[in-house]
Amino acid sequence: MQHNMIRKEILEHYLQTGTYTYAGAYKDYFRSLPDAVEEIGHLVCASVIHRVTLREGNTNANDKLQYGDMTRFPWYRMRCEDDILITASAMTAELFRLDEKGLTKERAVENKIVVTCRYVSVLMSAILKARGIPCRSRAGFAPYFQPGISMDHWINQYFDEKENRWVTIDADGFYDENGMNLGQYDIADGRFDFAGKTWLDIRGGRVKGEKFIYADGLSTCSLKAVIRALFYDFHALMNDEISYRFMPCYIDEKFERLTEEDFRELDELAALLSEPDENFDELVKIWHTKKKFRIMNSPLVGDYDNMGRIS
């Protein structure tokens, strides 16, 4: 397959880090890890527990204890550490605190961190960037977990210089080893539902929105779910991998108030996100000029804090 040449400035952009992917004191450590991306992914996967895996215990995806014996996980530890380990540096520091061997396949269950897909994606991006490999986190929906459902999910794309293409990977589980037949370290086109295309497909009536689920425990689906992924993906492409509870102030808990003009702007953003390299310059322009896409609410920052900032 022929691939268009990716502009140098785009690749340089995805070597840059932001708040969440800055390696800091761990840059040399990341550089000491194995060369193979798949092997790095296995090390990361062996060092974390997904909150769902912890909750389900030694059943379902962990029925062969591939992620370890969940009965050994300390009762006093938080059942999900997303709130406190939001950066790659924080995750790495905690892994070293728990076991000074760092990323290792021999990590005991009680010394693993409990994080979800966005965090695995951020850690993978940080490691590959530190190693001089252009990498970006991406947000969308994964249709490979449950038949008929596409769950909100984060993955990665890294640039393979020899093949001149972005390789899509998902390091959030031992999927291939568990028989999923995903090819998780080179996911084929069409196997992941990226946010931009998903938004446009729902808006255009080409797919049913109900199959796209946001895992908030409230059965949020369709455009109300995808709008979150749109902004996750946009920010991630700008090296700002915001966490789940971060949303633009003008949208946060205000979906029903959106106007036709708002939806038109979101359609335009979705179209740009569908081809992020082709539309790179326009995405960067929006990043620097459209304040309302960047002024965020979070668990501790709300409308009151952002009052008057959006114009």
C-alpha atoms as one frame of an Amber mdcrd trajectory, in Angstrom:
protein
   0.000   0.000   0.000   1.276   3.467  -0.918   1.287   6.080   1.844   1.550
   9.829   1.419   4.682  11.347   2.887   4.034  12.832   6.320   5.372  16.357
   6.655   8.416  16.763   8.883   6.744  19.364  11.101   3.888  16.944  11.848
   6.292  14.258  12.998   8.207  16.821  15.046   4.919  17.854  16.668   4.305
  14.285  17.833   7.777  14.079  19.335   6.867  16.975  21.597   5.393  16.334
  25.017   2.790  18.086  27.095   1.852  18.116  30.763   0.746  14.491  30.703
   3.476  12.901  28.559   6.552  14.771  29.804   9.060  12.118  30.877  11.094
  14.370  33.167  13.465  12.372  35.350  12.365   9.133  33.658  13.529  10.018
  30.139  16.736   7.998  30.346  14.852   5.108  31.921  12.329   5.087  29.081
  15.213   5.084  26.621  16.660   1.997  28.322  13.556  -0.093  27.612  13.452
  -2.654  24.761  13.321  -1.385  21.188  10.267  -3.340  20.063   7.021  -1.416
  20.555   5.142  -4.653  21.229   7.581  -5.575  23.993   7.184  -2.138  25.574
   3.420  -2.609  25.393   3.677  -5.945  27.172   5.753  -4.348  29.946   3.189
  -1.589  30.422   0.282  -4.029  30.344   1.998  -6.263  32.904   2.399  -3.293
  35.249  -1.211  -2.126  35.379  -4.641  -3.465  36.261  -7.752  -2.106  34.614
 -10.446  -1.177  37.097 -12.887  -3.546  35.365 -10.417  -6.432  35.661  -9.976
  -5.682  39.350 -13.730  -5.523  39.888 -14.400  -8.782  38.013 -11.566 -10.561
  39.807 -10.370 -13.898  38.473 -13.138 -14.235  35.889 -13.840 -13.237  32.280
 -10.660 -11.828  30.691  -8.661 -12.847  33.781  -9.982 -16.389  34.155  -6.469
 -17.748  33.468  -4.921 -15.153  35.814  -3.138 -13.490  32.926  -3.329 -10.212
  34.826  -2.572 -11.878  38.162  -4.537 -13.141  41.142  -6.862 -10.268  42.040
  -7.452 -11.681  45.522  -3.928 -10.526  46.365  -4.669  -6.871  45.656  -4.555
  -4.917  48.952  -7.959  -4.091  50.400  -6.856  -0.577  51.405  -5.714   0.506
  47.935  -7.987   2.645  45.757  -9.944   0.560  43.253  -9.009   3.020  40.516
  -6.088   5.447  40.654  -6.940   7.571  37.618  -7.582  10.615  39.797  -4.136
  10.628  41.389  -1.856   9.253  38.638  -2.879  11.564  35.824   0.558  12.004
  34.189   3.069   9.525  32.796   5.629  10.722  35.337   3.203  10.148  38.207
   2.418   6.626  37.011   6.091   5.796  36.609   6.993   7.224  40.010   4.302
   5.134  41.674   5.448   1.993  39.857   9.000   2.554  41.133   7.711   3.295
  44.622   5.860  -0.012  44.671   8.652  -2.034  43.065  12.017  -0.519  42.175
  12.400  -2.832  39.184  10.130  -0.444  37.247   8.257  -1.794  34.238   8.592
  -5.548  34.526   6.636  -8.623  33.491   7.279 -10.087  36.959   5.436  -7.340
  38.857   3.279  -8.722  41.651  -0.421  -7.877  41.617  -0.147  -5.945  44.866
   2.497  -3.704  43.260   0.579  -2.831  40.114  -1.261   0.446  39.550  -4.982
   0.515  38.737  -5.614   2.737  35.726  -7.790   2.758  32.629  -7.193   3.044
  28.904  -6.441   6.757  28.698  -3.627   6.285  31.197  -2.082   3.339  29.374
  -2.214   5.397  26.189  -0.541   8.372  27.880   2.215   6.173  29.308   2.849
   4.562  25.921   2.992   7.989  24.252   5.455   9.262  26.852   7.749   6.256
  26.466   7.814   6.298  22.671   8.292  10.066  22.468  11.235   9.793  24.887
  12.727   7.186  22.585  12.494   9.496  19.559   9.442   7.813  18.013   6.607
  10.160  16.972   3.549   9.006  18.878   0.058  10.266  19.623  -2.775   9.179
  21.851  -6.139   8.800  20.123  -9.674   8.621  21.477 -12.742   6.942  20.051
 -14.628   3.689  20.479 -13.576   0.049  20.405 -16.034  -2.401  18.802 -13.919
  -5.433  19.715 -14.864  -5.866  23.380 -18.545  -6.807  23.104 -20.593  -7.799
  20.045 -22.846  -5.017  18.821 -21.311  -2.393  21.130 -18.475   0.063  20.634
 -17.078   1.215  23.991 -15.273   4.507  24.586 -11.562   3.796  24.450  -8.096
   5.300  24.023  -5.317   3.828  21.907  -2.044   4.991  20.311  -0.555   5.600
  16.920   3.198   5.663  16.387   5.042   6.498  13.190   6.966   3.700  11.514
   9.666   5.491   9.550  10.599   2.472   7.441   7.023   1.897   6.305   6.154
   5.603   6.244   2.864   5.130   8.068   1.107   5.470  11.389   0.738   2.136
  13.162  -2.335   1.862  15.371  -1.846  -0.069  18.614  -3.793  -0.901  21.762
  -1.612  -1.787  24.765  -4.454  -1.811  27.297  -4.668  -5.596  27.600  -3.269
  -8.953  26.532  -5.917  -9.128  23.838  -4.109 -11.222  21.243  -2.925 -13.687
  23.884  -6.527 -14.039  25.045  -7.665 -14.986  21.551  -9.266 -11.713  20.481
  -7.579 -11.867  17.047  -7.196  -8.091  16.973  -3.589  -7.743  15.893  -3.303
  -5.187  18.667   0.157  -3.932  17.734  -0.856  -3.199  14.157  -4.617  -2.742
  14.174  -6.111  -2.787  10.697  -7.992   0.205   9.327 -11.647   0.077  10.289
 -11.164  -1.970  13.465 -11.284   1.127  15.705 -14.014   3.759  15.587 -12.221
   7.099  15.689 -14.170   9.975  17.215 -14.439  12.236  14.181 -15.756   9.660
  11.748 -18.091   8.233  14.381 -19.614  11.658  15.029 -20.161  12.286  11.321
 -21.577   8.802  10.722 -24.152   9.244  13.480 -25.027  12.754  12.314 -25.391
  11.478   8.765 -27.593   8.545   9.765 -25.099   5.976   8.512 -24.837   4.189
  11.866 -27.018   3.859  14.943 -25.756   6.040  17.737 -26.993   3.696  20.464
 -24.118   1.276  19.887 -21.502   3.844  20.966 -21.303   3.779  24.758 -19.530
   6.025  27.239 -18.611   4.013  30.331 -19.987   6.384  32.967 -22.447   3.880
  34.443 -25.329   6.019  33.178 -25.765   4.359  29.761 -24.668   7.545  28.000
 -24.566   6.823  24.294 -24.767   8.279  20.798 -23.778  11.926  20.283 -23.698
  12.648  24.018 -21.005   9.989  24.312 -19.150  10.849  21.123 -18.923  14.565
  21.880 -16.619  13.670  24.758 -14.400  11.583  22.494 -14.277  14.435  19.967
 -12.625  16.711  22.487 -10.456  13.977  23.965  -9.141  13.259  20.471  -8.703
  16.914  19.508  -6.776  17.704  22.665  -4.718  14.510  22.379  -3.729  15.407
  18.816  -2.483  18.703  20.219  -0.407  16.808  22.843  -2.855  17.655  25.637
  -4.277  14.289  26.677  -7.056  15.494  28.989  -8.656  13.036  31.365 -12.257
  11.871  31.358 -13.723  14.512  33.661 -12.298  17.386  31.613 -14.711  19.000
  29.139 -14.984  22.421  27.485 -16.929  24.712  29.792 -19.472  25.599  27.101
 -20.384  21.907  26.670 -19.925  20.442  30.150 -23.378  19.223  31.322 -24.939
  21.454  28.632 -25.482  19.116  25.681 -29.194  19.943  25.466 -28.395  23.656
  25.145 -26.227  23.286  22.041 -27.447  25.271  19.056 -27.408  24.425  15.368
 -24.383  26.691  15.056 -22.661  24.673  17.780 -23.400  21.434  15.936 -22.119
  22.920  12.683 -18.823  23.791  14.402 -18.612  20.296  15.848 -19.280  18.756
  12.432 -16.400  20.801  11.032 -14.115  19.720  13.873 -15.094  16.078  13.354
 -14.300  16.310   9.650 -10.852  17.716  10.415 -10.178  15.019  13.024 -11.068
  12.323  10.486  -7.887  13.219   8.554  -5.608  14.778  11.184  -2.447  14.870
   9.061  -4.145  16.305   6.002  -5.859  18.898   8.205  -2.983  19.475  10.616
  -2.550  23.194   9.913  -6.251  23.912  10.375  -6.374  21.914  13.619  -3.402
  23.861  14.979  -5.075  27.128  13.940  -8.256  26.178  15.793  -6.184  25.144
  18.805  -4.670  28.626  19.009  -7.765  30.665  18.162 -10.998  28.965  19.316
 -10.972  29.593  23.054 -14.168  27.718  23.828 -12.630  24.447  22.644  -9.818
  24.813  25.219 -11.300  26.476  28.311 -12.041  23.429  30.388 -14.167  22.409
  33.311 -12.762  19.658  35.505 -13.647  18.040  38.839 -12.275  21.115  40.642
 -12.858  23.835  38.023 -16.408  24.754  37.060 -18.513  27.368  35.329 -17.927
  29.872  38.126 -14.154  29.745  37.633 -14.465  30.118  33.865 -17.079  32.875
  33.905 -16.220  35.568  31.376 -13.268  33.676  29.868 -15.060  32.547  26.722
 -15.705  35.182  24.093
